[in-house]
Amino acid sequence: MFTFPEPFAIGLKPLDLRKWIVVDDDLPRYLTGKEKLIAKANDPIFKADEDTAHAQQEVFQLILDYLLTSYPDIYQKRGDDLYVKGYGTLALNRDEPPLLSASRLVQEDLILMRKRANGWSLVAASLAFPTSWSLLEKFQKPMVDIHEPVPGFGENTRNAMMIERIFDNLLVEQPVTRENWGVYADDILRHSINHAAKIGRFDDETLNDPFIRVEGQTLRKLEISGDILFTVRIYVKRASVVIQEKEGPERLQKLIKRLHGMSE
């Protein structure tokens, strides 16, 4: 993460499945934040088409099996519950959509894409931590409409057509990954406002030491349903923290170069 790829580019790479779901010391913060958002009935973070129940269950089982196998020291199944080290116990047999239950277990947001007559469309999602968009405005829309605000990704653009082909040709055995990044005035995980609204939040402190926000994204074709699971993991750090890390100065120089290369 924090490699700052070319902005507004697809930039997909093969995903090492050992790094599919990332669990770190921030796990309790993310899970607690999700629980608080789920409880807010006036600000829904979950929506799904009725015909996605089986695909949602496929996602739930895939993620649960992955966590138990990949992080046995953190996730342990105890009867109908899942013990999460450092956080507590989560019920596995909830009376709720399986995709929402799966999202309660991980730091990632989970988005289910399905091929419709008008293209690959967002048919179900548990979206707690969006980056300047909301689930209500994107739900059930095809990819071209979802990406419409992104420079160079509108209808009939080369990028829009490439994304459709990538989704069409994605293989079960070869998931892929990419990064998005941005510069923010805070480390709030949930940003459902648009880009214009966040600009006014900068002050002298955050202009001199802004927060760098990175989306770690993966695309994984589901073997049974044929749908595609899109995961989004948010990382937020101040520039002053990034610069102290290994290769931090070089990475921030790359970020500065990217910013200077952007059009207005």
Secondary structure by P-SEA (a helix, b strand, c coil): cccccccccccccccccccccccccaaaaaaaaaaaaaaccccccccccccaaaaaaaaaaaaaaaaaaaccccccccccbbbbccbbbbbccccccaaaaaaaaccbbbbbbbbccccccccccccccccccccccccccccccccccccccccccaaaaaaaaaaaacccccccccccccccccccccccccccccccccccccccbbbbbbbbbbbbbbccccbbbbbbbbbbbcaaaaaaccaaaaaaaaaaaaaaaccc
